[in-house]
Amino acid sequence: MKSTEEIKLQIIDAGRRAVEQLIKVAKEDIIKPDPEDDLAADRLKNAAATKKLAIFDAFEILNRIESEKEALSLGNTNTKLDSKQGFAERRSK
């Protein structure tokens, strides 16, 4: 069975791949170069809202990835500290 740390690292990797996909969505053109394609205003508005959501989601995922990576690195350093310290002493730093 995988450890919690291994699972978190897999989730972090999946999050990075999700961000890459969201970037692709954000980079797509709203208006295609086809002059015959007559887009209604509501479709343009929905496309713009989708791009905004993709960008905000990507930033939210990246922020969470960074906080989880920091928590993992802090968790690793805590296990290497002096084992004579109690829980409260280790957590107070």
PDB file of N, CA, C and O in Angstrom:
ATOM      1  N   MET A   1       0.842  -1.180   0.000  1.00  0.00           N
ATOM      2  CA  MET A   1       0.000   0.000   0.000  1.00  0.00           C
ATOM      3  C   MET A   1       0.891   1.248   0.000  1.00  0.00           C
ATOM      4  O   MET A   1       1.938   1.286   0.646  1.00  0.00           O
ATOM      5  N   LYS A   2       0.456   2.238  -0.723  1.00  0.00           N
ATOM      6  CA  LYS A   2       1.236   3.468  -0.835  1.00  0.00           C
ATOM      7  C   LYS A   2       1.092   4.307   0.425  1.00  0.00           C
ATOM      8  O   LYS A   2       0.055   4.311   1.088  1.00  0.00           O
ATOM      9  N   SER A   3       2.171   5.016   0.729  1.00  0.00           N
ATOM     10  CA  SER A   3       2.128   5.919   1.878  1.00  0.00           C
ATOM     11  C   SER A   3       1.348   7.182   1.503  1.00  0.00           C
ATOM     12  O   SER A   3       1.134   7.475   0.327  1.00  0.00           O
ATOM     13  N   THR A   4       0.939   7.900   2.509  1.00  0.00           N
ATOM     14  CA  THR A   4       0.203   9.146   2.285  1.00  0.00           C
ATOM     15  C   THR A   4       1.057  10.124   1.497  1.00  0.00           C
ATOM     16  O   THR A   4       0.545  10.835   0.633  1.00  0.00           O
ATOM     17  N   GLU A   5       2.342  10.167   1.782  1.00  0.00           N
ATOM     18  CA  GLU A   5       3.233  11.080   1.064  1.00  0.00           C
ATOM     19  C   GLU A   5       3.292  10.733  -0.424  1.00  0.00           C
ATOM     20  O   GLU A   5       3.261  11.631  -1.266  1.00  0.00           O
ATOM     21  N   GLU A   6       3.376   9.452  -0.756  1.00  0.00           N
ATOM     22  CA  GLU A   6       3.409   9.037  -2.159  1.00  0.00           C
ATOM     23  C   GLU A   6       2.111   9.409  -2.877  1.00  0.00           C
ATOM     24  O   GLU A   6       2.129   9.844  -4.028  1.00  0.00           O
ATOM     25  N   ILE A   7       1.005   9.236  -2.193  1.00  0.00           N
ATOM     26  CA  ILE A   7      -0.285   9.590  -2.781  1.00  0.00           C
ATOM     27  C   ILE A   7      -0.377  11.093  -3.002  1.00  0.00           C
ATOM     28  O   ILE A   7      -0.860  11.541  -4.042  1.00  0.00           O
ATOM     29  N   LYS A   8       0.086  11.876  -2.023  1.00  0.00           N
ATOM     30  CA  LYS A   8       0.063  13.336  -2.181  1.00  0.00           C
ATOM     31  C   LYS A   8       0.938  13.773  -3.350  1.00  0.00           C
ATOM     32  O   LYS A   8       0.573  14.690  -4.085  1.00  0.00           O
ATOM     33  N   LEU A   9       2.086  13.127  -3.529  1.00  0.00           N
ATOM     34  CA  LEU A   9       2.953  13.473  -4.657  1.00  0.00           C
ATOM     35  C   LEU A   9       2.272  13.142  -5.992  1.00  0.00           C
ATOM     36  O   LEU A   9       2.438  13.872  -6.969  1.00  0.00           O
ATOM     37  N   GLN A  10       1.517  12.060  -6.032  1.00  0.00           N
ATOM     38  CA  GLN A  10       0.768  11.727  -7.246  1.00  0.00           C
ATOM     39  C   GLN A  10      -0.333  12.752  -7.506  1.00  0.00           C
ATOM     40  O   GLN A  10      -0.584  13.121  -8.653  1.00  0.00           O
ATOM     41  N   ILE A  11      -0.982  13.207  -6.449  1.00  0.00           N
ATOM     42  CA  ILE A  11      -2.018  14.232  -6.599  1.00  0.00           C
ATOM     43  C   ILE A  11      -1.404  15.530  -7.087  1.00  0.00           C
ATOM     44  O   ILE A  11      -1.987  16.209  -7.933  1.00  0.00           O
ATOM     45  N   ILE A  12      -0.239  15.886  -6.571  1.00  0.00           N
ATOM     46  CA  ILE A  12       0.461  17.093  -7.019  1.00  0.00           C
ATOM     47  C   ILE A  12       0.785  16.993  -8.506  1.00  0.00           C
ATOM     48  O   ILE A  12       0.602  17.957  -9.249  1.00  0.00           O
ATOM     49  N   ASP A  13       1.266  15.830  -8.940  1.00  0.00           N
ATOM     50  CA  ASP A  13       1.568  15.623 -10.356  1.00  0.00           C
ATOM     51  C   ASP A  13       0.307  15.757 -11.214  1.00  0.00           C
ATOM     52  O   ASP A  13       0.335  16.382 -12.274  1.00  0.00           O
ATOM     53  N   ALA A  14      -0.790  15.170 -10.752  1.00  0.00           N
ATOM     54  CA  ALA A  14      -2.053  15.270 -11.484  1.00  0.00           C
ATOM     55  C   ALA A  14      -2.531  16.721 -11.541  1.00  0.00           C
ATOM     56  O   ALA A  14      -3.078  17.158 -12.553  1.00  0.00           O
ATOM     57  N   GLY A  15      -2.326  17.457 -10.464  1.00  0.00           N
ATOM     58  CA  GLY A  15      -2.704  18.867 -10.438  1.00  0.00           C
ATOM     59  C   GLY A  15      -1.926  19.680 -11.446  1.00  0.00           C
ATOM     60  O   GLY A  15      -2.482  20.563 -12.099  1.00  0.00           O
ATOM     61  N   ARG A  16      -0.643  19.392 -11.581  1.00  0.00           N
ATOM     62  CA  ARG A  16       0.173  20.096 -12.583  1.00  0.00           C
ATOM     63  C   ARG A  16      -0.334  19.807 -13.992  1.00  0.00           C
ATOM     64  O   ARG A  16      -0.397  20.709 -14.828  1.00  0.00           O
ATOM     65  N   ARG A  17      -0.697  18.552 -14.257  1.00  0.00           N
ATOM     66  CA  ARG A  17      -1.233  18.210 -15.580  1.00  0.00           C
ATOM     67  C   ARG A  17      -2.571  18.909 -15.819  1.00  0.00           C
ATOM     68  O   ARG A  17      -2.862  19.331 -16.938  1.00  0.00           O
ATOM     69  N   ALA A  18      -3.384  19.032 -14.771  1.00  0.00           N
ATOM     70  CA  ALA A  18      -4.660  19.736 -14.899  1.00  0.00           C
ATOM     71  C   ALA A  18      -4.437  21.212 -15.219  1.00  0.00           C
ATOM     72  O   ALA A  18      -5.164  21.792 -16.025  1.00  0.00           O
ATOM     73  N   VAL A  19      -3.436  21.814 -14.592  1.00  0.00           N
ATOM     74  CA  VAL A  19      -3.123  23.217 -14.866  1.00  0.00           C
ATOM     75  C   VAL A  19      -2.700  23.388 -16.324  1.00  0.00           C
ATOM     76  O   VAL A  19      -3.089  24.360 -16.972  1.00  0.00           O
ATOM     77  N   GLU A  20      -1.911  22.457 -16.841  1.00  0.00           N
ATOM     78  CA  GLU A  20      -1.502  22.536 -18.244  1.00  0.00           C
ATOM     79  C   GLU A  20      -2.711  22.481 -19.173  1.00  0.00           C
ATOM     80  O   GLU A  20      -2.750  23.190 -20.179  1.00  0.00           O
ATOM     81  N   GLN A  21      -3.692  21.653 -18.850  1.00  0.00           N
ATOM     82  CA  GLN A  21      -4.907  21.574 -19.658  1.00  0.00           C
ATOM     83  C   GLN A  21      -5.718  22.857 -19.557  1.00  0.00           C
ATOM     84  O   GLN A  21      -6.280  23.313 -20.554  1.00  0.00           O
ATOM     85  N   LEU A  22      -5.786  23.443 -18.372  1.00  0.00           N
ATOM     86  CA  LEU A  22      -6.505  24.707 -18.202  1.00  0.00           C
ATOM     87  C   LEU A  22      -5.830  25.833 -18.976  1.00  0.00           C
ATOM     88  O   LEU A  22      -6.505  26.723 -19.493  1.00  0.00           O
ATOM     89  N   ILE A  23      -4.515  25.798 -19.059  1.00  0.00           N
ATOM     90  CA  ILE A  23      -3.791  26.800 -19.846  1.00  0.00           C
ATOM     91  C   ILE A  23      -4.162  26.671 -21.314  1.00  0.00           C
ATOM     92  O   ILE A  23      -4.333  27.678 -22.001  1.00  0.00           O
ATOM     93  N   LYS A  24      -4.287  25.444 -21.801  1.00  0.00           N
ATOM     94  CA  LYS A  24      -4.696  25.237 -23.197  1.00  0.00           C
ATOM     95  C   LYS A  24      -6.081  25.829 -23.447  1.00  0.00           C
ATOM     96  O   LYS A  24      -6.315  26.451 -24.484  1.00  0.00           O
ATOM     97  N   VAL A  25      -6.991  25.636 -22.506  1.00  0.00           N
ATOM     98  CA  VAL A  25      -8.335  26.198 -22.645  1.00  0.00           C
ATOM     99  C   VAL A  25      -8.264  27.723 -22.689  1.00  0.00           C
ATOM    100  O   VAL A  25      -8.933  28.357 -23.505  1.00  0.00           O
ATOM    101  N   ALA A  26      -7.455  28.302 -21.816  1.00  0.00           N
ATOM    102  CA  ALA A  26      -7.347  29.760 -21.751  1.00  0.00           C
ATOM    103  C   ALA A  26      -6.706  30.350 -23.004  1.00  0.00           C
ATOM    104  O   ALA A  26      -6.998  31.490 -23.368  1.00  0.00           O
ATOM    105  N   LYS A  27      -5.842  29.592 -23.665  1.00  0.00           N
ATOM    106  CA  LYS A  27      -5.153  30.101 -24.858  1.00  0.00           C
ATOM    107  C   LYS A  27      -5.991  30.013 -26.141  1.00  0.00           C
ATOM    108  O   LYS A  27      -5.672  30.666 -27.134  1.00  0.00           O
ATOM    109  N   GLU A  28      -7.049  29.217 -26.121  1.00  0.00           N
ATOM    110  CA  GLU A  28      -7.868  29.078 -27.323  1.00  0.00           C
ATOM    111  C   GLU A  28      -8.512  30.406 -27.680  1.00  0.00           C
ATOM    112  O   GLU A  28      -8.894  31.183 -26.805  1.00  0.00           O
ATOM    113  N   ASP A  29      -8.627  30.654 -28.976  1.00  0.00           N
ATOM    114  CA  ASP A  29      -9.277  31.869 -29.452  1.00  0.00           C
ATOM    115  C   ASP A  29     -10.778  31.796 -29.197  1.00  0.00           C
ATOM    116  O   ASP A  29     -11.402  30.749 -29.373  1.00  0.00           O
ATOM    117  N   ILE A  30     -11.342  32.923 -28.779  1.00  0.00           N
ATOM    118  CA  ILE A  30     -12.796  32.992 -28.614  1.00  0.00           C
ATOM    119  C   ILE A  30     -13.443  33.133 -29.985  1.00  0.00           C
ATOM    120  O   ILE A  30     -14.422  32.453 -30.295  1.00  0.00           O
ATOM    121  N   ILE A  31     -12.894  34.010 -30.788  1.00  0.00           N
ATOM    122  CA  ILE A  31     -13.417  34.240 -32.132  1.00  0.00           C
ATOM    123  C   ILE A  31     -12.524  33.510 -33.114  1.00  0.00           C
ATOM    124  O   ILE A  31     -11.332  33.796 -33.224  1.00  0.00           O
ATOM    125  N   LYS A  32     -13.106  32.578 -33.814  1.00  0.00           N
ATOM    126  CA  LYS A  32     -12.358  31.818 -34.814  1.00  0.00           C
ATOM    127  C   LYS A  32     -12.182  32.678 -36.062  1.00  0.00           C
ATOM    128  O   LYS A  32     -12.979  33.585 -36.306  1.00  0.00           O
ATOM    129  N   PRO A  33     -11.149  32.403 -36.851  1.00  0.00           N
ATOM    130  CA  PRO A  33     -10.883  33.231 -38.025  1.00  0.00           C
ATOM    131  C   PRO A  33     -11.906  33.080 -39.155  1.00  0.00           C
ATOM    132  O   PRO A  33     -11.816  33.801 -40.149  1.00  0.00           O
ATOM    133  N   ASP A  34     -12.869  32.169 -39.037  1.00  0.00           N
ATOM    134  CA  ASP A  34     -13.864  31.948 -40.074  1.00  0.00           C
ATOM    135  C   ASP A  34     -14.862  33.105 -40.097  1.00  0.00           C
ATOM    136  O   ASP A  34     -15.606  33.282 -39.132  1.00  0.00           O
ATOM    137  N   PRO A  35     -14.900  33.911 -41.191  1.00  0.00           N
ATOM    138  CA  PRO A  35     -15.813  35.062 -41.240  1.00  0.00           C
ATOM    139  C   PRO A  35     -17.282  34.647 -41.348  1.00  0.00           C
ATOM    140  O   PRO A  35     -18.170  35.448 -41.054  1.00  0.00           O
ATOM    141  N   GLU A  36     -17.543  33.429 -41.758  1.00  0.00           N
ATOM    142  CA  GLU A  36     -18.918  32.941 -41.909  1.00  0.00           C
ATOM    143  C   GLU A  36     -19.534  32.545 -40.564  1.00  0.00           C
ATOM    144  O   GLU A  36     -20.753  32.419 -40.446  1.00  0.00           O
ATOM    145  N   ASP A  37     -18.678  32.350 -39.548  1.00  0.00           N
ATOM    146  CA  ASP A  37     -19.150  31.921 -38.233  1.00  0.00           C
ATOM    147  C   ASP A  37     -19.660  33.128 -37.466  1.00  0.00           C
ATOM    148  O   ASP A  37     -18.876  33.931 -36.961  1.00  0.00           O
ATOM    149  N   ASP A  38     -20.967  33.249 -37.381  1.00  0.00           N
ATOM    150  CA  ASP A  38     -21.582  34.386 -36.694  1.00  0.00           C
ATOM    151  C   ASP A  38     -21.939  33.975 -35.271  1.00  0.00           C
ATOM    152  O   ASP A  38     -22.934  33.286 -35.042  1.00  0.00           O
ATOM    153  N   LEU A  39     -21.110  34.410 -34.313  1.00  0.00           N
ATOM    154  CA  LEU A  39     -21.338  34.058 -32.919  1.00  0.00           C
ATOM    155  C   LEU A  39     -22.272  35.064 -32.260  1.00  0.00           C
ATOM    156  O   LEU A  39     -22.122  36.274 -32.434  1.00  0.00           O
ATOM    157  N   ALA A  40     -23.208  34.567 -31.527  1.00  0.00           N
ATOM    158  CA  ALA A  40     -24.114  35.440 -30.785  1.00  0.00           C
ATOM    159  C   ALA A  40     -23.385  36.005 -29.572  1.00  0.00           C
ATOM    160  O   ALA A  40     -22.394  35.439 -29.112  1.00  0.00           O
ATOM    161  N   ALA A  41     -23.879  37.113 -29.065  1.00  0.00           N
ATOM    162  CA  ALA A  41     -23.241  37.785 -27.932  1.00  0.00           C
ATOM    163  C   ALA A  41     -23.212  36.889 -26.701  1.00  0.00           C
ATOM    164  O   ALA A  41     -22.237  36.899 -25.950  1.00  0.00           O
ATOM    165  N   ASP A  42     -24.263  36.121 -26.491  1.00  0.00           N
ATOM    166  CA  ASP A  42     -24.280  35.260 -25.302  1.00  0.00           C
ATOM    167  C   ASP A  42     -23.249  34.147 -25.399  1.00  0.00           C
ATOM    168  O   ASP A  42     -22.701  33.728 -24.380  1.00  0.00           O
ATOM    169  N   ARG A  43     -22.974  33.661 -26.604  1.00  0.00           N
ATOM    170  CA  ARG A  43     -21.939  32.637 -26.777  1.00  0.00           C
ATOM    171  C   ARG A  43     -20.558  33.230 -26.514  1.00  0.00           C
ATOM    172  O   ARG A  43     -19.702  32.576 -25.919  1.00  0.00           O
ATOM    173  N   LEU A  44     -20.343  34.466 -26.955  1.00  0.00           N
ATOM    174  CA  LEU A  44     -19.068  35.138 -26.668  1.00  0.00           C
ATOM    175  C   LEU A  44     -18.890  35.339 -25.164  1.00  0.00           C
ATOM    176  O   LEU A  44     -17.807  35.131 -24.616  1.00  0.00           O
ATOM    177  N   LYS A  45     -19.966  35.744 -24.518  1.00  0.00           N
ATOM    178  CA  LYS A  45     -19.917  35.968 -23.073  1.00  0.00           C
ATOM    179  C   LYS A  45     -19.615  34.655 -22.340  1.00  0.00           C
ATOM    180  O   LYS A  45     -18.816  34.640 -21.403  1.00  0.00           O
ATOM    181  N   ASN A  46     -20.237  33.576 -22.754  1.00  0.00           N
ATOM    182  CA  ASN A  46     -19.985  32.278 -22.126  1.00  0.00           C
ATOM    183  C   ASN A  46     -18.552  31.815 -22.357  1.00  0.00           C
ATOM    184  O   ASN A  46     -17.929  31.253 -21.456  1.00  0.00           O
ATOM    185  N   ALA A  47     -18.027  32.047 -23.556  1.00  0.00           N
ATOM    186  CA  ALA A  47     -16.648  31.654 -23.848  1.00  0.00           C
ATOM    187  C   ALA A  47     -15.671  32.440 -22.979  1.00  0.00           C
ATOM    188  O   ALA A  47     -14.710  31.879 -22.453  1.00  0.00           O
ATOM    189  N   ALA A  48     -15.921  33.740 -22.829  1.00  0.00           N
ATOM    190  CA  ALA A  48     -15.049  34.569 -21.987  1.00  0.00           C
ATOM    191  C   ALA A  48     -15.124  34.133 -20.526  1.00  0.00           C
ATOM    192  O   ALA A  48     -14.106  34.108 -19.835  1.00  0.00           O
ATOM    193  N   ALA A  49     -16.309  33.792 -20.057  1.00  0.00           N
ATOM    194  CA  ALA A  49     -16.471  33.341 -18.671  1.00  0.00           C
ATOM    195  C   ALA A  49     -15.749  32.010 -18.457  1.00  0.00           C
ATOM    196  O   ALA A  49     -15.165  31.778 -17.399  1.00  0.00           O
ATOM    197  N   THR A  50     -15.793  31.150 -19.454  1.00  0.00           N
ATOM    198  CA  THR A  50     -15.099  29.864 -19.356  1.00  0.00           C
ATOM    199  C   THR A  50     -13.594  30.074 -19.245  1.00  0.00           C
ATOM    200  O   THR A  50     -12.932  29.409 -18.448  1.00  0.00           O
ATOM    201  N   LYS A  51     -13.059  30.983 -20.029  1.00  0.00           N
ATOM    202  CA  LYS A  51     -11.624  31.275 -19.975  1.00  0.00           C
ATOM    203  C   LYS A  51     -11.239  31.852 -18.612  1.00  0.00           C
ATOM    204  O   LYS A  51     -10.215  31.478 -18.039  1.00  0.00           O
ATOM    205  N   LYS A  52     -12.056  32.752 -18.106  1.00  0.00           N
ATOM    206  CA  LYS A  52     -11.798  33.349 -16.795  1.00  0.00           C
ATOM    207  C   LYS A  52     -11.784  32.265 -15.720  1.00  0.00           C
ATOM    208  O   LYS A  52     -10.899  32.247 -14.865  1.00  0.00           O
ATOM    209  N   LEU A  53     -12.751  31.374 -15.762  1.00  0.00           N
ATOM    210  CA  LEU A  53     -12.820  30.292 -14.798  1.00  0.00           C
ATOM    211  C   LEU A  53     -11.607  29.370 -14.902  1.00  0.00           C
ATOM    212  O   LEU A  53     -11.074  28.924 -13.886  1.00  0.00           O
ATOM    213  N   ALA A  54     -11.174  29.088 -16.123  1.00  0.00           N
ATOM    214  CA  ALA A  54     -10.000  28.230 -16.323  1.00  0.00           C
ATOM    215  C   ALA A  54      -8.755  28.868 -15.719  1.00  0.00           C
ATOM    216  O   ALA A  54      -7.949  28.188 -15.085  1.00  0.00           O
ATOM    217  N   ILE A  55      -8.600  30.162 -15.915  1.00  0.00           N
ATOM    218  CA  ILE A  55      -7.429  30.875 -15.382  1.00  0.00           C
ATOM    219  C   ILE A  55      -7.461  30.887 -13.852  1.00  0.00           C
ATOM    220  O   ILE A  55      -6.455  30.597 -13.205  1.00  0.00           O
ATOM    221  N   PHE A  56      -8.616  31.220 -13.277  1.00  0.00           N
ATOM    222  CA  PHE A  56      -8.723  31.258 -11.820  1.00  0.00           C
ATOM    223  C   PHE A  56      -8.522  29.870 -11.212  1.00  0.00           C
ATOM    224  O   PHE A  56      -7.862  29.729 -10.182  1.00  0.00           O
ATOM    225  N   ASP A  57      -9.089  28.852 -11.847  1.00  0.00           N
ATOM    226  CA  ASP A  57      -8.898  27.482 -11.357  1.00  0.00           C
ATOM    227  C   ASP A  57      -7.432  27.082 -11.400  1.00  0.00           C
ATOM    228  O   ASP A  57      -6.932  26.439 -10.477  1.00  0.00           O
ATOM    229  N   ALA A  58      -6.741  27.463 -12.473  1.00  0.00           N
ATOM    230  CA  ALA A  58      -5.317  27.124 -12.602  1.00  0.00           C
ATOM    231  C   ALA A  58      -4.517  27.758 -11.467  1.00  0.00           C
ATOM    232  O   ALA A  58      -3.667  27.101 -10.867  1.00  0.00           O
ATOM    233  N   PHE A  59      -4.782  29.027 -11.169  1.00  0.00           N
ATOM    234  CA  PHE A  59      -4.073  29.686 -10.076  1.00  0.00           C
ATOM    235  C   PHE A  59      -4.402  29.044  -8.725  1.00  0.00           C
ATOM    236  O   PHE A  59      -3.525  28.882  -7.877  1.00  0.00           O
ATOM    237  N   GLU A  60      -5.654  28.688  -8.539  1.00  0.00           N
ATOM    238  CA  GLU A  60      -6.050  28.051  -7.285  1.00  0.00           C
ATOM    239  C   GLU A  60      -5.356  26.702  -7.110  1.00  0.00           C
ATOM    240  O   GLU A  60      -4.895  26.370  -6.018  1.00  0.00           O
ATOM    241  N   ILE A  61      -5.288  25.932  -8.190  1.00  0.00           N
ATOM    242  CA  ILE A  61      -4.608  24.639  -8.134  1.00  0.00           C
ATOM    243  C   ILE A  61      -3.129  24.828  -7.838  1.00  0.00           C
ATOM    244  O   ILE A  61      -2.563  24.111  -7.013  1.00  0.00           O
ATOM    245  N   LEU A  62      -2.493  25.799  -8.512  1.00  0.00           N
ATOM    246  CA  LEU A  62      -1.065  26.051  -8.272  1.00  0.00           C
ATOM    247  C   LEU A  62      -0.805  26.461  -6.826  1.00  0.00           C
ATOM    248  O   LEU A  62       0.161  26.005  -6.215  1.00  0.00           O
ATOM    249  N   ASN A  63      -1.657  27.315  -6.283  1.00  0.00           N
ATOM    250  CA  ASN A  63      -1.492  27.728  -4.880  1.00  0.00           C
ATOM    251  C   ASN A  63      -1.610  26.535  -3.945  1.00  0.00           C
ATOM    252  O   ASN A  63      -0.845  26.410  -2.989  1.00  0.00           O
ATOM    253  N   ARG A  64      -2.558  25.672  -4.217  1.00  0.00           N
ATOM    254  CA  ARG A  64      -2.734  24.489  -3.364  1.00  0.00           C
ATOM    255  C   ARG A  64      -1.553  23.537  -3.501  1.00  0.00           C
ATOM    256  O   ARG A  64      -1.111  22.945  -2.517  1.00  0.00           O
ATOM    257  N   ILE A  65      -1.037  23.387  -4.734  1.00  0.00           N
ATOM    258  CA  ILE A  65       0.133  22.534  -4.954  1.00  0.00           C
ATOM    259  C   ILE A  65       1.308  23.038  -4.127  1.00  0.00           C
ATOM    260  O   ILE A  65       1.987  22.257  -3.461  1.00  0.00           O
ATOM    261  N   GLU A  66       1.545  24.340  -4.173  1.00  0.00           N
ATOM    262  CA  GLU A  66       2.659  24.922  -3.424  1.00  0.00           C
ATOM    263  C   GLU A  66       2.490  24.720  -1.920  1.00  0.00           C
ATOM    264  O   GLU A  66       3.452  24.395  -1.225  1.00  0.00           O
ATOM    265  N   SER A  67       1.275  24.910  -1.418  1.00  0.00           N
ATOM    266  CA  SER A  67       1.079  24.735   0.019  1.00  0.00           C
ATOM    267  C   SER A  67       1.240  23.266   0.425  1.00  0.00           C
ATOM    268  O   SER A  67       1.763  22.981   1.502  1.00  0.00           O
ATOM    269  N   GLU A  68       0.802  22.345  -0.413  1.00  0.00           N
ATOM    270  CA  GLU A  68       0.972  20.923  -0.107  1.00  0.00           C
ATOM    271  C   GLU A  68       2.441  20.510  -0.177  1.00  0.00           C
ATOM    272  O   GLU A  68       2.907  19.720   0.645  1.00  0.00           O
ATOM    273  N   LYS A  69       3.173  21.047  -1.164  1.00  0.00           N
ATOM    274  CA  LYS A  69       4.603  20.745  -1.245  1.00  0.00           C
ATOM    275  C   LYS A  69       5.332  21.266  -0.024  1.00  0.00           C
ATOM    276  O   LYS A  69       6.218  20.599   0.509  1.00  0.00           O
ATOM    277  N   GLU A  70       4.958  22.466   0.425  1.00  0.00           N
ATOM    278  CA  GLU A  70       5.576  23.046   1.619  1.00  0.00           C
ATOM    279  C   GLU A  70       5.254  22.197   2.850  1.00  0.00           C
ATOM    280  O   GLU A  70       6.121  21.954   3.690  1.00  0.00           O
ATOM    281  N   ALA A  71       4.004  21.750   2.947  1.00  0.00           N
ATOM    282  CA  ALA A  71       3.618  20.909   4.080  1.00  0.00           C
ATOM    283  C   ALA A  71       4.376  19.591   4.064  1.00  0.00           C
ATOM    284  O   ALA A  71       4.778  19.093   5.116  1.00  0.00           O
ATOM    285  N   LEU A  72       4.575  19.025   2.883  1.00  0.00           N
ATOM    286  CA  LEU A  72       5.335  17.776   2.785  1.00  0.00           C
ATOM    287  C   LEU A  72       6.784  17.986   3.201  1.00  0.00           C
ATOM    288  O   LEU A  72       7.358  17.161   3.911  1.00  0.00           O
ATOM    289  N   SER A  73       7.375  19.100   2.754  1.00  0.00           N
ATOM    290  CA  SER A  73       8.776  19.344   3.105  1.00  0.00           C
ATOM    291  C   SER A  73       8.919  19.637   4.596  1.00  0.00           C
ATOM    292  O   SER A  73       9.905  19.230   5.210  1.00  0.00           O
ATOM    293  N   LEU A  74       7.953  20.335   5.186  1.00  0.00           N
ATOM    294  CA  LEU A  74       7.993  20.585   6.622  1.00  0.00           C
ATOM    295  C   LEU A  74       7.784  19.295   7.392  1.00  0.00           C
ATOM    296  O   LEU A  74       8.395  19.089   8.441  1.00  0.00           O
ATOM    297  N   GLY A  75       6.940  18.439   6.887  1.00  0.00           N
ATOM    298  CA  GLY A  75       6.705  17.152   7.524  1.00  0.00           C
ATOM    299  C   GLY A  75       7.953  16.304   7.527  1.00  0.00           C
ATOM    300  O   GLY A  75       8.220  15.595   8.497  1.00  0.00           O
ATOM    301  N   ASN A  76       8.726  16.365   6.453  1.00  0.00           N
ATOM    302  CA  ASN A  76       9.970  15.604   6.374  1.00  0.00           C
ATOM    303  C   ASN A  76      11.014  16.140   7.334  1.00  0.00           C
ATOM    304  O   ASN A  76      11.752  15.361   7.937  1.00  0.00           O
ATOM    305  N   THR A  77      11.093  17.462   7.488  1.00  0.00           N
ATOM    306  CA  THR A  77      12.096  18.024   8.386  1.00  0.00           C
ATOM    307  C   THR A  77      11.720  17.796   9.836  1.00  0.00           C
ATOM    308  O   THR A  77      12.601  17.664  10.686  1.00  0.00           O
ATOM    309  N   ASN A  78      10.428  17.747  10.140  1.00  0.00           N
ATOM    310  CA  ASN A  78      10.010  17.508  11.529  1.00  0.00           C
ATOM    311  C   ASN A  78      10.409  16.128  12.009  1.00  0.00           C
ATOM    312  O   ASN A  78      10.698  15.953  13.192  1.00  0.00           O
ATOM    313  N   THR A  79      10.434  15.153  11.132  1.00  0.00           N
ATOM    314  CA  THR A  79      10.788  13.800  11.547  1.00  0.00           C
ATOM    315  C   THR A  79      12.277  13.678  11.821  1.00  0.00           C
ATOM    316  O   THR A  79      12.706  12.734  12.484  1.00  0.00           O
ATOM    317  N   LYS A  80      13.075  14.620  11.320  1.00  0.00           N
ATOM    318  CA  LYS A  80      14.518  14.573  11.514  1.00  0.00           C
ATOM    319  C   LYS A  80      14.959  15.382  12.731  1.00  0.00           C
ATOM    320  O   LYS A  80      16.147  15.418  13.054  1.00  0.00           O
ATOM    321  N   LEU A  81      14.014  16.030  13.407  1.00  0.00           N
ATOM    322  CA  LEU A  81      14.358  16.847  14.562  1.00  0.00           C
ATOM    323  C   LEU A  81      14.626  15.969  15.774  1.00  0.00           C
ATOM    324  O   LEU A  81      14.392  14.760  15.756  1.00  0.00           O
ATOM    325  N   ASP A  82      15.112  16.596  16.805  1.00  0.00           N
ATOM    326  CA  ASP A  82      15.406  15.911  18.059  1.00  0.00           C
ATOM    327  C   ASP A  82      14.142  15.236  18.582  1.00  0.00           C
ATOM    328  O   ASP A  82      13.135  15.898  18.836  1.00  0.00           O
ATOM    329  N   SER A  83      14.199  13.936  18.737  1.00  0.00           N
ATOM    330  CA  SER A  83      13.016  13.185  19.161  1.00  0.00           C
ATOM    331  C   SER A  83      12.708  13.378  20.639  1.00  0.00           C
ATOM    332  O   SER A  83      11.672  12.909  21.109  1.00  0.00           O
ATOM    333  N   LYS A  84      13.580  14.058  21.388  1.00  0.00           N
ATOM    334  CA  LYS A  84      13.325  14.314  22.802  1.00  0.00           C
ATOM    335  C   LYS A  84      12.331  15.452  22.999  1.00  0.00           C
ATOM    336  O   LYS A  84      11.790  15.633  24.090  1.00  0.00           O
ATOM    337  N   GLN A  85      12.094  16.222  21.932  1.00  0.00           N
ATOM    338  CA  GLN A  85      11.134  17.309  22.026  1.00  0.00           C
ATOM    339  C   GLN A  85       9.717  16.740  21.968  1.00  0.00           C
ATOM    340  O   GLN A  85       9.468  15.725  21.316  1.00  0.00           O
ATOM    341  N   GLY A  86       8.822  17.391  22.640  1.00  0.00           N
ATOM    342  CA  GLY A  86       7.419  16.993  22.594  1.00  0.00           C
ATOM    343  C   GLY A  86       6.738  17.575  21.371  1.00  0.00           C
ATOM    344  O   GLY A  86       7.315  18.380  20.641  1.00  0.00           O
ATOM    345  N   PHE A  87       5.501  17.155  21.162  1.00  0.00           N
ATOM    346  CA  PHE A  87       4.722  17.614  20.022  1.00  0.00           C
ATOM    347  C   PHE A  87       4.594  19.133  20.011  1.00  0.00           C
ATOM    348  O   PHE A  87       4.823  19.765  18.979  1.00  0.00           O
ATOM    349  N   ALA A  88       4.235  19.719  21.132  1.00  0.00           N
ATOM    350  CA  ALA A  88       4.021  21.166  21.208  1.00  0.00           C
ATOM    351  C   ALA A  88       5.294  21.939  20.919  1.00  0.00           C
ATOM    352  O   ALA A  88       5.254  22.979  20.261  1.00  0.00           O
ATOM    353  N   GLU A  89       6.420  21.443  21.402  1.00  0.00           N
ATOM    354  CA  GLU A  89       7.693  22.120  21.167  1.00  0.00           C
ATOM    355  C   GLU A  89       8.061  22.094  19.688  1.00  0.00           C
ATOM    356  O   GLU A  89       8.551  23.092  19.159  1.00  0.00           O
ATOM    357  N   ARG A  90       7.833  20.968  19.013  1.00  0.00           N
ATOM    358  CA  ARG A  90       8.145  20.874  17.587  1.00  0.00           C
ATOM    359  C   ARG A  90       7.224  21.752  16.772  1.00  0.00           C
ATOM    360  O   ARG A  90       7.681  22.399  15.829  1.00  0.00           O
ATOM    361  N   ARG A  91       5.949  21.801  17.098  1.00  0.00           N
ATOM    362  CA  ARG A  91       4.954  22.546  16.331  1.00  0.00           C
ATOM    363  C   ARG A  91       5.021  24.048  16.587  1.00  0.00           C
ATOM    364  O   ARG A  91       4.481  24.820  15.795  1.00  0.00           O
ATOM    365  N   SER A  92       5.660  24.484  17.656  1.00  0.00           N
ATOM    366  CA  SER A  92       5.686  25.908  17.994  1.00  0.00           C
ATOM    367  C   SER A  92       6.643  26.709  17.134  1.00  0.00           C
ATOM    368  O   SER A  92       6.629  27.939  17.180  1.00  0.00           O
ATOM    369  N   LYS A  93       7.472  26.038  16.351  1.00  0.00           N
ATOM    370  CA  LYS A  93       8.482  26.754  15.552  1.00  0.00           C
ATOM    371  C   LYS A  93       7.913  27.315  14.300  1.00  0.00           C
ATOM    372  O   LYS A  93       8.631  27.943  13.522  1.00  0.00           O
TER     373      LYS A  93
END
